[in-house]
Amino acid sequence: MKTILKALTLTAVALMLSSVAFAHGFKVGDLDIGHPWTRATAGGAKVGGGYLTITNNGKTPDRLVGVSLSAADHGEIHEMKMDGGVMQMRPLTNGLEIKPGETVKLAPGGYHAMFMDLKEPLKEGALVKGQLTFEKAGKVDVEFKVEPIGYTGEKSGGAMGGMKMDGPMEGHKH
């Protein structure tokens, strides 16, 4: 019985340690940033998207006002939404508000970071340095994990119901 209990305890500890090792989050002020990620890009790609969650544990709203990626010339915060049956994407010039007690998800098909003029392809499995800037909490250095090209962030097909949004997005204008 002691051997079984010891084996179960060691297994539980190993599982806890492995989940900590795979945790990919950051914190600045009252904000928790969960799993920043991007997709691998084809060789000629000039743009990429950035996705993550932001939870405001504070009592006052904050606003994501800037985003950057070391592999890109510059970044913007964007929104995608349906307008008259047409999917439209536009930059959020005033940033993205995170209300107290709420979690905002940047995901394919909705709010996201747009990284422009990539300096190099984003390679699957890499961690790419980036930075988020908040109106009140300030700046926080993060790492964006480069996921596979078709990755949606969800097992069920993501926010676009399985519609892939990969590829170099040639001719994509803002």
Secondary structure, 3 states (H helix, E strand, C coil): CHHHHHHHHHHHHHHHHHHHHHCCEEEECCEEEEEEEEECCCCCCCEEEEEEEEEECCCCCEEEEEEEECCEEEEEEEEEEEECCEEEEEECCCCEEECCCCEEEECCCCCEEEEEEECCCCCCCCEEEEEEEECCCEEEEEEEEEECCCCCCCCCCCCCCCCCCCCCCCCCCC
